[in-house]
Amino acid sequence: MAKPYARRKMRIPYRSLVPRDIDGLLFAGRCLSAEPDAMVRLRLIPVCFATGQAAGLAAALAVREGVAPRDLAVGQIQEGLRRQGMELGPPNRLPDDVVSGVTGERD
């Protein structure tokens, strides 16, 4: 079966995990905020894994720092994800708000 989305990188901004009007909550998996075109790829399991990892790390950092998740520096989350082995792309070419860089294919 052809999967035209499988080899294309998907970068997910941290703001997609943070609800606009509720503090202390993060979204991950299939309940992210996104445009309809992006939702086709967001529902894939590797994306769910990656956003869950990013949300979990952000929650832990927020508790450790004593701040709301929306107030975290995204660079701090990116650094933590890299230390955990997540491929985000080259740091100098990564948009400031991206916390997940995944493809739809299996490793």
N, C-alpha and C positions, 0 to 999 in steps of 0.2 A: 504494500500500500504506500503510495507516495505521500510524504508529509512535507509540503513546501515550507512550513514554518520551522522544521527541525534544525536547520543549520544556521538560522539567523539569531544573532544575539538579541536579548531583550533586556533592557535596562529599566529598572523600576525605581522611581523616586521615593524617598522616604515619606514624603507628604501623602503618598497613596496608602500608607499604613496607619496614618494618624487621622482620626475623625476631626472634622472641622469644629464641632461644637461641644465635644466631650473630652475633658481632661482625664488622664490616667488610664486610657484605653488604647490598644493597638489592634489593627486588623491584619490578618494574614490569610493565605490560602485563596479560596475562591470568593471571598467577600471584600476584596479590595475595591477602591474607587478607581475607575478607569473609563476611558472612552469605549463605546461598543466594539469598535474594530479591534482594540487590544484585548477585550475579554475572551476572544477566541483562543488566544495563546495563554492568557492568565489562568485558565482553568486546568492547565496541564499539571500533572503531579510534580515534575521537577521544579516548576515555578512555585507551587504550594510549599515544597520543602524549603526553597530558598527564602521565600518571604517569611515563613515560620521561623527560620534561623535568625533572620534579621530582626524580626519582632521580639523574639526571645532575648537576643543580645541587648536590644534597645531597652527592654523592660528591666533587665539586670543592671544595666548602666544607670538607668533613671533611679532605681532604688539605691544603688551605691552612691550616686551623686546627690540624692535628695531633691531631685527636680522632676517636673512633669516630662513625660516622653517627648512632647512637642518642643521642649526647651533644650534638648540635647544637641550638641554640635554633630552634624552629620559626618564630618571627618573622623570623629571619634568612633562612630559606628562602623564606618568603612574600614578603619584601621583594625578594629576588633574582628571584623569578618575576614579580612585578609589573614590575620594571625590564625584564624580557625580553618583556613584553607579555601575560602570562597574566592573564585576567580571573578574579579570586578573589572579587569582591564587595566591598562597602564594608568597609574595615579595621576600623571601629568595631563592625561587626555580624558579623564573621567569628569562628567558634570558633577558639580558640588553636592547635588542632592541625591545621587544614585546610591542605593543600598543593596541592589541585587543585580547581577549580570548572569543570566542563565540562557541556555538553549533548550529546545524541546526534545533533544535527543538524550539517550542514555549513554553513560560512560562505559 
